Structures are given as C-alpha cells and as structure tokens.
C-alpha cells in the first residue's frame, strides 16, 4: 500500500485512489491571500508613513487596542510597532516642549534681572 493514498471504497474515484488531505491545508486558506498595502500590511505601512505623518501612528494604535489584528494575526507586529512609535513620539514631543518652556522661563527671568538692574541704576 502506498503512503498518502486512501483505500476506502467510498473514496475511490475513476483512477482508483484519492489522496489523503492534510489537516493544515484547510487552515492555511485564510493566509493565502497577500496582505494589503503593497503586501506589507496596514501596520507596517502606517509605521513607515508615520515618519511623515505622525498621526498615522495614533490611528494604528487605536486599531491595535481595538484588536484589529484578530482579523489577520500577521498585522499584529506592525500595529504594535506603531503603538510603540506613538508612545515614543509623545514622550519626545512633551520633553522637547517642556525643555523649551524651561528655557523660555530662564530667559524671561534673566531679562527681568537685567531690567531690574537698569531701573536700579537709573534712579
């Protein structure tokens, strides 16, 4: 008897045998189609696009926390990368704005000291 062939009387066809189906073949049908956005998936596409339009990272983070990757698990890594990029961008933006405001406050204090010196010397 050859491996991979069924000898069941019900499975016989005209040629005399029917190959046994593999269990994994039925499950792979979902992943046979290519991913959208040039085959790299929505997550990775938005990750790259986020360097030009950072709002895409936030949109992808919403998709990630909304469990969009349940439709296709191949999207999970790209959406997670967008969530990490959004957090990193937010921290960097807040830090730079905070440093800028601290610098402006220091400059204003220095200007106030100079002004007070000028007013004291002018009297």
C-alpha positions as MATLAB code, in Angstrom:
seq = 'XXXXXXXXXXXXXXXXXXXXXXXXXXXXXXXXXXXXXXXXXXXXXXXXXXXXXXXXXXXXXXXXXXXXXXXXXXXXXXXXXXXXXXXXXXXXXXXXXXXXXXXXXXXXXXXXXXXXXXXXXXX';
ca = [
       0.000    0.000    0.000;
       1.337    3.439   -0.930;
       1.592    6.192    1.676;
      -0.734    9.130    1.242;
      -3.478    7.203   -0.568;
      -6.837    6.167    0.800;
      -8.094    2.646    0.139;
     -11.612    3.330    1.384;
     -14.258    2.100   -1.030;
     -16.161    5.376   -0.619;
     -13.128    7.457   -1.597;
     -12.359    5.599   -4.823;
     -12.567    7.661   -7.965;
     -12.133    6.717  -11.594;
      -8.347    6.472  -11.258;
      -8.664    4.115   -8.293;
      -7.441    6.212   -5.351;
      -7.922    9.517   -3.564;
      -5.029   11.333   -1.847;
      -5.488   11.867    1.880;
      -5.920   15.548    2.715;
      -3.599   17.254    5.134;
      -5.229   18.894    8.165;
      -3.073   22.047    7.834;
      -4.224   22.744    4.263;
      -7.711   23.739    5.371;
      -6.372   26.251    7.904;
      -3.867   27.875    5.554;
      -6.572   29.189    3.216;
      -7.007   32.286    5.393;
      -3.379   33.311    4.961;
      -3.023   32.518    1.271;
      -4.109   35.989    0.203;
      -1.445   38.723    0.382;
      -1.587   41.493    2.948;
      -2.998   44.900    1.911;
      -0.807   47.977    1.353;
       1.740   46.545   -1.073;
       1.947   43.232    0.775;
       3.491   44.616    3.959;
       0.232   45.036    5.883;
      -1.580   48.033    7.262;
       0.518   48.163   10.439;
       3.937   48.327    8.794;
       2.637   50.649    6.073;
       1.341   53.086    8.700;
       4.569   52.691   10.659;
       6.598   53.911    7.677;
       4.042   56.572    6.792;
       4.123   57.792   10.398;
       7.582   59.262    9.926;
       5.984   61.743    7.518;
       2.520   61.946    9.182;
       2.846   61.007   12.884;
      -0.939   60.943   13.273;
      -0.887   57.599   11.440;
       0.879   56.082   14.470;
      -2.000   57.169   16.692;
      -4.588   55.804   14.266;
      -2.740   52.471   14.165;
      -2.571   52.439   17.967;
      -6.359   52.711   18.041;
      -6.533   49.775   15.619;
      -4.125   47.803   17.804;
      -6.057   48.357   21.022;
      -9.287   47.690   19.129;
      -7.890   44.217   18.330;
      -7.911   44.735   14.559;
      -5.247   42.030   14.363;
      -7.873   39.388   15.171;
      -8.921   39.638   11.523;
      -5.399   38.722   10.439;
      -2.729   37.888   13.042;
       0.011   38.886   10.597;
      -0.950   42.537   11.240;
      -0.170   42.370   14.969;
       3.570   43.155   14.832;
       3.163   46.212   12.596;
       0.356   47.642   14.702;
       2.363   47.035   17.885;
       5.334   48.855   16.321;
       3.037   51.823   15.602;
       1.835   51.856   19.206;
       5.436   51.923   20.459;
       6.315   54.680   17.971;
       3.303   56.738   19.085;
       4.320   56.471   22.742;
       7.935   57.346   21.921;
       6.875   60.326   19.791;
       4.556   61.584   22.541;
       7.276   61.378   25.195;
       9.815   63.092   22.917;
       7.374   65.862   21.993;
       6.399   66.509   25.616;
      10.038   66.520   26.704;
      11.085   68.953   23.997;
       8.144   71.264   24.708;
       8.908   71.138   28.415;
      12.583   71.943   27.798;
      11.586   74.796   25.513;
       9.278   76.272   28.136;
      12.002   75.912   30.789;
      14.436   77.740   28.520;
      11.902   80.471   27.863;
      11.266   80.838   31.601;
      15.006   81.099   32.258;
      15.343   83.731   29.533;
      12.438   85.705   30.957;
      13.995   85.570   34.432;
      17.293   86.790   33.000;
      15.544   89.642   31.180;
      13.714   90.574   34.390;
      17.027   90.677   36.298;
      18.597   92.881   33.637;
      15.566   95.168   33.667;
      15.684   95.446   37.469;
      19.399   96.305   37.302;
      18.716   99.001   34.735;
      15.920  100.502   36.770;
      18.005  100.460   39.972;
      20.964  102.133   38.222;
      18.685  104.668   36.572;
      17.448  106.032   39.933;
];
